[in-house]
Amino acid sequence: MLDQHVLARFPKLSAELYQSLLTHPGHSARVIIDTDTANEIDDQYALAWALLSPDRVRLEGVTAVPFSFVHHKDDLIRSVAILKRGGPENPDEEKFMGGLAGWAQRMVDAGRDPNETLFTLPKEGAELSYQEILRVFEKCGVDHEGKVHRGSPGYLENLDAPLDTPAARFIIESVRRREDGPVYLLAMGALTNIASALLMAPDIIDNMVVVWTAGFPTYAPFSNEPSLNLVQDRLSSRLLFDCGVPQVYLPGYHVGAQLKISLPEMERFVKGQGAIGDYLHQLYTNNPLHEMFAITGAEAKTWVIWDIINVAWLLDPAYVSTFDTHSPILDTDLYWRQDSSRHPMVEAYDLNRDAIFEDFYSCLTKAP
Protein backbone atom coordinates (compact mmCIF):
# COMPACT_ATOMS: atom_id res chain seq x y z
CA MET A 1 0.00 0.00 0.00
CA LEU A 2 1.22 3.50 -0.80
CA ASP A 3 2.22 6.12 1.78
CA GLN A 4 -0.66 7.32 3.92
CA HIS A 5 0.39 10.95 3.57
CA VAL A 6 -0.44 10.71 -0.14
CA LEU A 7 -3.65 8.73 0.28
CA ALA A 8 -4.89 11.13 2.96
CA ARG A 9 -5.28 13.79 0.28
CA PHE A 10 -8.14 11.88 -1.33
CA PRO A 11 -11.70 12.27 -0.03
CA LYS A 12 -13.52 9.22 1.34
CA LEU A 13 -16.53 8.38 -0.80
CA SER A 14 -19.76 7.02 0.58
CA ALA A 15 -21.04 3.55 -0.20
CA GLU A 16 -24.01 5.17 -1.94
CA LEU A 17 -21.77 7.20 -4.24
CA TYR A 18 -19.68 4.15 -5.16
CA GLN A 19 -22.87 2.24 -5.97
CA SER A 20 -24.12 5.08 -8.16
CA LEU A 21 -20.86 5.57 -10.05
CA LEU A 22 -20.16 1.85 -10.51
CA THR A 23 -23.60 1.16 -11.97
CA HIS A 24 -23.37 0.87 -15.75
CA PRO A 25 -24.03 4.38 -17.13
CA GLY A 26 -25.77 3.55 -20.41
CA HIS A 27 -25.25 5.69 -23.50
CA SER A 28 -25.48 9.11 -21.83
CA ALA A 29 -22.07 8.84 -20.16
CA ARG A 30 -19.40 11.46 -20.71
CA VAL A 31 -16.29 9.69 -22.01
CA ILE A 32 -12.57 10.42 -22.25
CA ILE A 33 -10.33 7.86 -23.96
CA ASP A 34 -6.77 7.70 -22.60
CA THR A 35 -4.72 5.72 -25.10
CA ASP A 36 -1.22 4.70 -26.21
CA THR A 37 -2.59 4.47 -29.74
CA ALA A 38 0.68 3.92 -31.59
CA ASN A 39 1.90 1.12 -29.31
CA GLU A 40 0.50 -1.59 -31.58
CA ILE A 41 -2.80 -1.97 -33.47
CA ASP A 42 -5.59 -2.56 -30.94
CA ASP A 43 -6.19 1.00 -29.70
CA GLN A 44 -6.97 2.14 -33.23
CA TYR A 45 -9.83 -0.36 -33.40
CA ALA A 46 -11.18 0.82 -30.05
CA LEU A 47 -10.96 4.50 -30.94
CA ALA A 48 -12.53 3.93 -34.35
CA TRP A 49 -15.43 2.01 -32.78
CA ALA A 50 -16.09 4.89 -30.39
CA LEU A 51 -15.82 7.54 -33.11
CA LEU A 52 -18.23 5.64 -35.36
CA SER A 53 -20.77 5.33 -32.52
CA PRO A 54 -21.70 8.96 -31.74
CA ASP A 55 -25.24 7.90 -30.81
CA ARG A 56 -23.85 5.64 -28.08
CA VAL A 57 -20.58 7.29 -27.01
CA ARG A 58 -20.53 10.88 -25.75
CA LEU A 59 -16.84 11.35 -26.44
CA GLU A 60 -15.49 14.54 -24.91
CA GLY A 61 -11.83 14.04 -25.71
CA VAL A 62 -8.87 11.73 -26.24
CA THR A 63 -5.57 11.93 -24.37
CA ALA A 64 -2.27 10.50 -25.60
CA VAL A 65 -0.30 8.09 -23.40
CA PRO A 66 3.44 7.30 -23.46
CA PHE A 67 4.57 3.78 -24.22
CA SER A 68 7.80 1.81 -24.47
CA PHE A 69 9.06 -1.78 -24.35
CA VAL A 70 12.53 -0.61 -23.39
CA HIS A 71 12.11 -2.03 -19.87
CA HIS A 72 12.43 -5.47 -21.51
CA LYS A 73 15.73 -4.76 -23.27
CA ASP A 74 18.27 -5.97 -20.71
CA ASP A 75 16.23 -9.04 -19.79
CA LEU A 76 15.77 -9.94 -23.46
CA ILE A 77 19.52 -9.73 -24.07
CA ARG A 78 20.19 -11.92 -21.04
CA SER A 79 17.48 -14.43 -22.05
CA VAL A 80 18.93 -14.82 -25.54
CA ALA A 81 22.41 -15.33 -24.06
CA ILE A 82 21.07 -18.08 -21.75
CA LEU A 83 19.41 -19.88 -24.65
CA LYS A 84 22.50 -19.64 -26.85
CA ARG A 85 24.62 -21.33 -24.23
CA GLY A 86 22.15 -24.22 -24.00
CA GLY A 87 19.40 -23.03 -21.66
CA PRO A 88 18.90 -22.28 -17.96
CA GLU A 89 21.46 -23.85 -15.63
CA ASN A 90 19.71 -23.33 -12.29
CA PRO A 91 16.23 -22.62 -10.81
CA ASP A 92 16.86 -18.87 -10.69
CA GLU A 93 17.56 -18.79 -14.43
CA GLU A 94 14.52 -20.96 -15.12
CA LYS A 95 12.32 -18.50 -13.21
CA PHE A 96 13.96 -15.55 -14.91
CA MET A 97 13.30 -17.03 -18.36
CA GLY A 98 9.58 -17.44 -17.70
CA GLY A 99 8.44 -14.09 -19.01
CA LEU A 100 10.56 -13.65 -22.13
CA ALA A 101 11.39 -17.22 -23.15
CA GLY A 102 9.13 -17.25 -26.21
CA TRP A 103 10.39 -13.93 -27.54
CA ALA A 104 14.02 -14.87 -26.87
CA GLN A 105 13.62 -18.26 -28.57
CA ARG A 106 12.17 -16.64 -31.69
CA MET A 107 15.14 -14.23 -31.75
CA VAL A 108 17.54 -17.18 -31.56
CA ASP A 109 15.65 -19.14 -34.24
CA ALA A 110 15.74 -16.12 -36.56
CA GLY A 111 19.44 -15.50 -35.91
CA ARG A 112 18.72 -11.99 -34.67
CA ASP A 113 20.83 -9.98 -32.26
CA PRO A 114 18.67 -8.52 -29.45
CA ASN A 115 21.12 -5.63 -29.12
CA GLU A 116 19.92 -4.42 -32.51
CA THR A 117 16.22 -4.37 -31.56
CA LEU A 118 14.86 -0.83 -31.75
CA PHE A 119 12.85 0.28 -28.74
CA THR A 120 10.67 3.39 -28.78
CA LEU A 121 11.29 5.55 -25.71
CA PRO A 122 8.33 6.91 -23.68
CA LYS A 123 8.62 10.52 -24.89
CA GLU A 124 8.64 9.40 -28.50
CA GLY A 125 5.80 6.98 -27.76
CA ALA A 126 3.63 9.77 -26.38
CA GLU A 127 4.09 11.88 -29.51
CA LEU A 128 3.55 8.91 -31.82
CA SER A 129 0.31 8.16 -29.96
CA TYR A 130 -0.84 11.76 -30.33
CA GLN A 131 -0.21 11.71 -34.07
CA GLU A 132 -1.89 8.30 -34.42
CA ILE A 133 -5.00 9.56 -32.64
CA LEU A 134 -5.23 12.41 -35.16
CA ARG A 135 -4.84 9.90 -37.98
CA VAL A 136 -7.70 7.73 -36.72
CA PHE A 137 -9.96 10.79 -36.39
CA GLU A 138 -9.14 11.69 -39.98
CA LYS A 139 -9.75 8.17 -41.30
CA CYS A 140 -13.12 8.11 -39.52
CA GLY A 141 -14.08 11.48 -41.00
CA VAL A 142 -14.41 13.10 -37.55
CA ASP A 143 -13.11 16.59 -36.74
CA HIS A 144 -10.44 16.42 -34.04
CA GLU A 145 -10.32 20.14 -33.25
CA GLY A 146 -10.23 20.65 -29.48
CA LYS A 147 -10.67 16.93 -28.85
CA VAL A 148 -7.12 15.53 -28.73
CA HIS A 149 -4.61 16.36 -26.00
CA ARG A 150 -0.91 15.61 -25.62
CA GLY A 151 -0.02 13.55 -22.58
CA SER A 152 2.95 12.83 -20.40
CA PRO A 153 6.39 12.41 -22.03
CA GLY A 154 7.38 9.89 -19.35
CA TYR A 155 6.18 7.99 -16.31
CA LEU A 156 5.44 9.00 -12.74
CA GLU A 157 8.58 8.84 -10.60
CA ASN A 158 7.35 10.49 -7.42
CA LEU A 159 3.83 10.75 -6.00
CA ASP A 160 4.64 14.30 -4.93
CA ALA A 161 5.59 15.28 -8.48
CA PRO A 162 2.68 14.65 -10.88
CA LEU A 163 3.30 15.40 -14.54
CA ASP A 164 1.41 18.57 -15.45
CA THR A 165 0.38 18.13 -19.10
CA PRO A 166 -2.47 19.21 -21.38
CA ALA A 167 -3.94 15.72 -20.93
CA ALA A 168 -3.93 15.89 -17.13
CA ARG A 169 -5.38 19.41 -17.20
CA PHE A 170 -8.11 18.36 -19.63
CA ILE A 171 -9.09 15.44 -17.39
CA ILE A 172 -9.29 17.69 -14.32
CA GLU A 173 -11.30 20.39 -16.09
CA SER A 174 -13.72 17.87 -17.56
CA VAL A 175 -14.34 16.02 -14.30
CA ARG A 176 -14.81 19.24 -12.33
CA ARG A 177 -17.78 20.15 -14.52
CA ARG A 178 -19.91 18.19 -12.09
CA GLU A 179 -23.13 19.69 -13.38
CA ASP A 180 -22.60 17.72 -16.61
CA GLY A 181 -22.41 14.36 -14.84
CA PRO A 182 -19.61 11.88 -14.13
CA VAL A 183 -16.79 11.18 -16.57
CA TYR A 184 -15.83 7.64 -17.59
CA LEU A 185 -12.15 7.42 -18.48
CA LEU A 186 -11.53 4.49 -20.82
CA ALA A 187 -7.88 3.81 -19.96
CA MET A 188 -6.03 1.75 -22.58
CA GLY A 189 -2.40 2.19 -21.59
CA ALA A 190 -0.16 3.25 -18.73
CA LEU A 191 -2.02 5.38 -16.19
CA THR A 192 0.38 8.33 -16.05
CA ASN A 193 -2.08 10.97 -17.32
CA ILE A 194 -4.86 9.80 -15.04
CA ALA A 195 -2.63 9.39 -11.97
CA SER A 196 -1.16 12.84 -12.51
CA ALA A 197 -4.64 14.34 -12.73
CA LEU A 198 -5.63 12.55 -9.52
CA LEU A 199 -2.54 13.79 -7.68
CA MET A 200 -3.00 17.35 -8.96
CA ALA A 201 -6.70 17.39 -8.03
CA PRO A 202 -7.64 14.63 -5.55
CA ASP A 203 -11.17 16.05 -5.22
CA ILE A 204 -12.12 14.78 -8.69
CA ILE A 205 -12.53 11.16 -7.57
CA ASP A 206 -16.16 11.88 -6.66
CA ASN A 207 -17.16 12.49 -10.28
CA MET A 208 -15.21 9.96 -12.35
CA VAL A 209 -14.83 6.26 -13.03
CA VAL A 210 -11.63 4.74 -14.43
CA VAL A 211 -12.34 1.84 -16.80
CA TRP A 212 -8.90 0.25 -17.20
CA THR A 213 -7.67 -2.83 -19.02
CA ALA A 214 -4.42 -4.45 -17.85
CA GLY A 215 -2.92 -7.39 -16.03
CA PHE A 216 -4.33 -10.58 -14.57
CA PRO A 217 -7.64 -11.04 -12.76
CA THR A 218 -7.29 -9.94 -9.16
CA TYR A 219 -7.87 -13.52 -7.99
CA ALA A 220 -4.89 -14.81 -10.02
CA PRO A 221 -1.73 -15.81 -8.09
CA PHE A 222 0.71 -14.31 -10.60
CA SER A 223 2.84 -11.19 -10.73
CA ASN A 224 1.42 -8.61 -13.14
CA GLU A 225 4.86 -7.79 -14.48
CA PRO A 226 4.07 -9.19 -17.96
CA SER A 227 1.31 -6.56 -18.41
CA LEU A 228 2.60 -3.64 -20.46
CA ASN A 229 -0.20 -1.29 -19.39
CA LEU A 230 0.51 -2.00 -15.73
CA VAL A 231 4.29 -2.42 -15.53
CA GLN A 232 5.41 0.69 -17.42
CA ASP A 233 4.24 3.03 -14.68
CA ARG A 234 4.17 1.03 -11.46
CA LEU A 235 3.46 4.01 -9.20
CA SER A 236 0.45 5.08 -11.23
CA SER A 237 -0.88 1.53 -11.34
CA ARG A 238 -0.61 1.14 -7.58
CA LEU A 239 -2.17 4.55 -6.97
CA LEU A 240 -5.26 3.60 -8.95
CA PHE A 241 -6.07 0.74 -6.57
CA ASP A 242 -5.21 2.64 -3.38
CA CYS A 243 -6.61 6.15 -3.79
CA GLY A 244 -10.30 5.21 -3.75
CA VAL A 245 -11.26 6.36 -7.22
CA PRO A 246 -14.19 4.29 -8.55
CA GLN A 247 -12.87 1.73 -10.99
CA VAL A 248 -14.04 -0.90 -13.45
CA TYR A 249 -11.10 -3.26 -13.89
CA LEU A 250 -10.98 -5.24 -17.14
CA PRO A 251 -8.22 -7.88 -16.92
CA GLY A 252 -6.26 -8.33 -20.11
CA TYR A 253 -5.09 -11.86 -19.44
CA HIS A 254 -7.82 -14.51 -19.54
CA VAL A 255 -10.57 -11.95 -20.27
CA GLY A 256 -9.50 -9.38 -22.88
CA ALA A 257 -7.24 -12.05 -24.37
CA GLN A 258 -10.33 -13.68 -25.87
CA LEU A 259 -10.68 -10.79 -28.34
CA LYS A 260 -8.74 -12.45 -31.14
CA ILE A 261 -9.26 -11.68 -34.79
CA SER A 262 -7.93 -13.50 -37.86
CA LEU A 263 -6.79 -12.43 -41.31
CA PRO A 264 -9.84 -13.99 -43.05
CA GLU A 265 -12.11 -11.90 -40.81
CA MET A 266 -10.10 -8.79 -41.61
CA GLU A 267 -10.46 -9.51 -45.33
CA ARG A 268 -14.20 -10.20 -45.06
CA PHE A 269 -15.43 -7.60 -42.58
CA VAL A 270 -12.86 -4.80 -42.27
CA LYS A 271 -11.03 -4.24 -45.55
CA GLY A 272 -12.97 -1.96 -47.85
CA GLN A 273 -15.10 -0.43 -45.11
CA GLY A 274 -14.15 3.16 -45.81
CA ALA A 275 -10.79 4.77 -45.17
CA ILE A 276 -10.70 3.52 -41.59
CA GLY A 277 -11.44 -0.07 -42.60
CA ASP A 278 -8.61 -0.04 -45.10
CA TYR A 279 -6.31 1.52 -42.52
CA LEU A 280 -7.13 -1.07 -39.87
CA HIS A 281 -6.51 -3.80 -42.43
CA GLN A 282 -3.16 -2.22 -43.29
CA LEU A 283 -2.22 -2.15 -39.60
CA TYR A 284 -3.20 -5.78 -39.16
CA THR A 285 -1.15 -6.97 -42.14
CA ASN A 286 1.82 -4.76 -41.22
CA ASN A 287 1.78 -5.16 -37.47
CA PRO A 288 4.92 -3.49 -36.04
CA LEU A 289 5.06 -5.98 -33.17
CA HIS A 290 5.56 -8.88 -35.59
CA GLU A 291 8.99 -7.47 -36.38
CA MET A 292 9.85 -6.57 -32.78
CA PHE A 293 8.79 -9.95 -31.40
CA ALA A 294 10.27 -11.92 -34.33
CA ILE A 295 6.86 -13.43 -35.17
CA THR A 296 6.78 -15.39 -38.42
CA GLY A 297 3.90 -16.99 -40.32
CA ALA A 298 1.58 -14.24 -39.13
CA GLU A 299 -0.97 -14.92 -41.88
CA ALA A 300 -1.92 -18.17 -40.10
CA LYS A 301 -2.08 -16.59 -36.63
CA THR A 302 -4.69 -14.52 -34.84
CA TRP A 303 -4.02 -11.24 -33.02
CA VAL A 304 -5.62 -9.99 -29.82
CA ILE A 305 -7.42 -6.65 -30.15
CA TRP A 306 -7.12 -6.09 -26.41
CA ASP A 307 -8.36 -2.57 -25.89
CA ILE A 308 -11.75 -2.81 -27.56
CA ILE A 309 -12.88 -4.36 -24.26
CA ASN A 310 -13.17 -0.84 -22.79
CA VAL A 311 -15.53 0.34 -25.52
CA ALA A 312 -17.41 -2.99 -25.44
CA TRP A 313 -18.09 -2.59 -21.69
CA LEU A 314 -19.41 0.92 -22.28
CA LEU A 315 -21.63 0.07 -25.25
CA ASP A 316 -23.47 -2.89 -23.76
CA PRO A 317 -23.15 -4.46 -20.29
CA ALA A 318 -24.06 -7.81 -21.86
CA TYR A 319 -20.80 -7.74 -23.82
CA VAL A 320 -18.56 -7.89 -20.73
CA SER A 321 -19.57 -9.90 -17.65
CA THR A 322 -18.57 -8.33 -14.34
CA PHE A 323 -18.84 -8.87 -10.60
CA ASP A 324 -18.67 -6.59 -7.58
CA THR A 325 -15.54 -6.93 -5.47
CA HIS A 326 -13.12 -4.87 -3.40
CA SER A 327 -10.08 -3.03 -4.70
CA PRO A 328 -7.01 -5.17 -3.98
CA ILE A 329 -3.58 -3.96 -2.94
CA LEU A 330 -1.02 -4.10 -5.75
CA ASP A 331 2.26 -4.70 -3.98
CA THR A 332 5.75 -3.60 -5.01
CA ASP A 333 6.34 -6.89 -6.85
CA LEU A 334 3.02 -6.39 -8.67
CA TYR A 335 1.18 -9.26 -6.98
CA TRP A 336 -2.41 -8.85 -5.83
CA ARG A 337 -3.12 -8.79 -2.09
CA GLN A 338 -6.75 -9.10 -1.04
CA ASP A 339 -8.42 -7.05 1.68
CA SER A 340 -12.22 -7.16 1.92
CA SER A 341 -12.28 -4.00 4.04
CA ARG A 342 -11.18 -1.80 1.13
CA HIS A 343 -13.38 0.26 -1.16
CA PRO A 344 -15.59 -1.41 -3.79
CA MET A 345 -14.63 -2.06 -7.39
CA VAL A 346 -16.17 -3.77 -10.42
CA GLU A 347 -14.14 -6.43 -12.25
CA ALA A 348 -14.71 -8.30 -15.51
CA TYR A 349 -14.48 -12.08 -15.59
CA ASP A 350 -15.72 -12.97 -19.08
CA LEU A 351 -16.93 -11.48 -22.37
CA ASN A 352 -19.00 -12.27 -25.43
CA ARG A 353 -16.34 -12.21 -28.12
CA ASP A 354 -18.66 -12.79 -31.09
CA ALA A 355 -21.22 -10.17 -30.07
CA ILE A 356 -18.46 -7.62 -29.60
CA PHE A 357 -16.96 -8.14 -33.04
CA GLU A 358 -20.39 -8.30 -34.71
CA ASP A 359 -21.15 -4.85 -33.27
CA PHE A 360 -17.75 -3.55 -34.34
CA TYR A 361 -18.17 -4.87 -37.90
CA SER A 362 -21.64 -3.35 -38.10
CA CYS A 363 -20.24 0.05 -37.09
CA LEU A 364 -17.59 -0.16 -39.79
CA THR A 365 -20.29 -0.36 -42.47
CA LYS A 366 -21.17 3.25 -41.56
CA ALA A 367 -17.62 4.48 -42.10
CA PRO A 368 -17.20 7.22 -44.71
Secondary structure in CASP SS format (residue, H / E / C, confidence):
PFRMAT SS
TARGET T0000
AUTHOR 0000-0000-0000
METHOD secondary structure of the structure
MODEL  1
M C 1.00
L C 1.00
D C 1.00
Q H 1.00
H H 1.00
V H 1.00
L H 1.00
A C 1.00
R C 1.00
F C 1.00
P C 1.00
K C 1.00
L C 1.00
S C 1.00
A H 1.00
E H 1.00
L H 1.00
Y H 1.00
Q H 1.00
S H 1.00
L H 1.00
L H 1.00
T C 1.00
H C 1.00
P C 1.00
G H 1.00
H H 1.00
S H 1.00
A C 1.00
R E 1.00
V E 1.00
I E 1.00
I E 1.00
D E 1.00
T E 1.00
D C 1.00
T C 1.00
A C 1.00
N C 1.00
E C 1.00
I C 1.00
D H 1.00
D H 1.00
Q H 1.00
Y H 1.00
A H 1.00
L H 1.00
A H 1.00
W H 1.00
A H 1.00
L H 1.00
L C 1.00
S C 1.00
P C 1.00
D C 1.00
R C 1.00
V C 1.00
R E 1.00
L E 1.00
E E 1.00
G E 1.00
V E 1.00
T E 1.00
A E 1.00
V C 1.00
P C 1.00
F C 1.00
S C 1.00
F C 1.00
V H 1.00
H H 1.00
H H 1.00
K H 1.00
D H 1.00
D H 1.00
L H 1.00
I H 1.00
R H 1.00
S H 1.00
V H 1.00
A H 1.00
I H 1.00
L H 1.00
K H 1.00
R C 1.00
G C 1.00
G C 1.00
P C 1.00
E C 1.00
N C 1.00
P H 1.00
D H 1.00
E H 1.00
E H 1.00
K H 1.00
F H 1.00
M H 1.00
G C 1.00
G C 1.00
L C 1.00
A H 1.00
G H 1.00
W H 1.00
A H 1.00
Q H 1.00
R H 1.00
M H 1.00
V H 1.00
D H 1.00
A C 1.00
G C 1.00
R C 1.00
D C 1.00
P H 1.00
N H 1.00
E H 1.00
T C 1.00
L C 1.00
F C 1.00
T C 1.00
L C 1.00
P H 1.00
K H 1.00
E H 1.00
G H 1.00
A H 1.00
E H 1.00
L H 1.00
S H 1.00
Y H 1.00
Q H 1.00
E H 1.00
I H 1.00
L H 1.00
R H 1.00
V H 1.00
F H 1.00
E H 1.00
K H 1.00
C C 1.00
G C 1.00
V C 1.00
D C 1.00
H C 1.00
E C 1.00
G C 1.00
K C 1.00
V E 1.00
H E 1.00
R C 1.00
G C 1.00
S C 1.00
P C 1.00
G C 1.00
Y C 1.00
L C 1.00
E C 1.00
N C 1.00
L C 1.00
D C 1.00
A C 1.00
P C 1.00
L C 1.00
D C 1.00
T C 1.00
P H 1.00
A H 1.00
A H 1.00
R H 1.00
F H 1.00
I H 1.00
I H 1.00
E H 1.00
S H 1.00
V H 1.00
R C 1.00
R C 1.00
R H 1.00
E H 1.00
D H 1.00
G C 1.00
P C 1.00
V E 1.00
Y E 1.00
L E 1.00
L E 1.00
A E 1.00
M E 1.00
G C 1.00
A C 1.00
L C 1.00
T H 1.00
N H 1.00
I H 1.00
A H 1.00
S H 1.00
A H 1.00
L H 1.00
L H 1.00
M H 1.00
A C 1.00
P H 1.00
D H 1.00
I H 1.00
I H 1.00
D H 1.00
N H 1.00
M E 1.00
V E 1.00
V E 1.00
V E 1.00
W E 1.00
T E 1.00
A E 1.00
G C 1.00
F C 1.00
P C 1.00
T C 1.00
Y C 1.00
A C 1.00
P C 1.00
F C 1.00
S C 1.00
N C 1.00
E C 1.00
P C 1.00
S C 1.00
L H 1.00
N H 1.00
L H 1.00
V H 1.00
Q C 1.00
D C 1.00
R H 1.00
L H 1.00
S H 1.00
S H 1.00
R H 1.00
L H 1.00
L H 1.00
F H 1.00
D H 1.00
C C 1.00
G C 1.00
V C 1.00
P C 1.00
Q E 1.00
V E 1.00
Y E 1.00
L E 1.00
P E 1.00
G C 1.00
Y C 1.00
H C 1.00
V C 1.00
G H 1.00
A H 1.00
Q H 1.00
L C 1.00
K E 1.00
I E 1.00
S C 1.00
L H 1.00
P H 1.00
E H 1.00
M H 1.00
E H 1.00
R H 1.00
F H 1.00
V H 1.00
K C 1.00
G C 1.00
Q C 1.00
G H 1.00
A H 1.00
I H 1.00
G H 1.00
D H 1.00
Y H 1.00
L H 1.00
H H 1.00
Q H 1.00
L H 1.00
Y H 1.00
T H 1.00
N C 1.00
N C 1.00
P H 1.00
L H 1.00
H H 1.00
E H 1.00
M H 1.00
F C 1.00
A C 1.00
I C 1.00
T C 1.00
G C 1.00
A H 1.00
E H 1.00
A H 1.00
K C 1.00
T C 1.00
W E 1.00
V E 1.00
I C 1.00
W C 1.00
D C 1.00
I H 1.00
I H 1.00
N H 1.00
V H 1.00
A H 1.00
W H 1.00
L H 1.00
L H 1.00
D C 1.00
P C 1.00
A C 1.00
Y C 1.00
V E 1.00
S E 1.00
T E 1.00
F E 1.00
D E 1.00
T E 1.00
H E 1.00
S C 1.00
P C 1.00
I E 1.00
L E 1.00
D C 1.00
T C 1.00
D C 1.00
L C 1.00
Y C 1.00
W E 1.00
R E 1.00
Q C 1.00
D C 1.00
S C 1.00
S C 1.00
R C 1.00
H C 1.00
P E 1.00
M E 1.00
V E 1.00
E E 1.00
A E 1.00
Y E 1.00
D E 1.00
L E 1.00
N C 1.00
R H 1.00
D H 1.00
A H 1.00
I H 1.00
F H 1.00
E H 1.00
D H 1.00
F H 1.00
Y H 1.00
S H 1.00
C H 1.00
L H 1.00
T C 1.00
K C 1.00
A C 1.00
P C 1.00
END
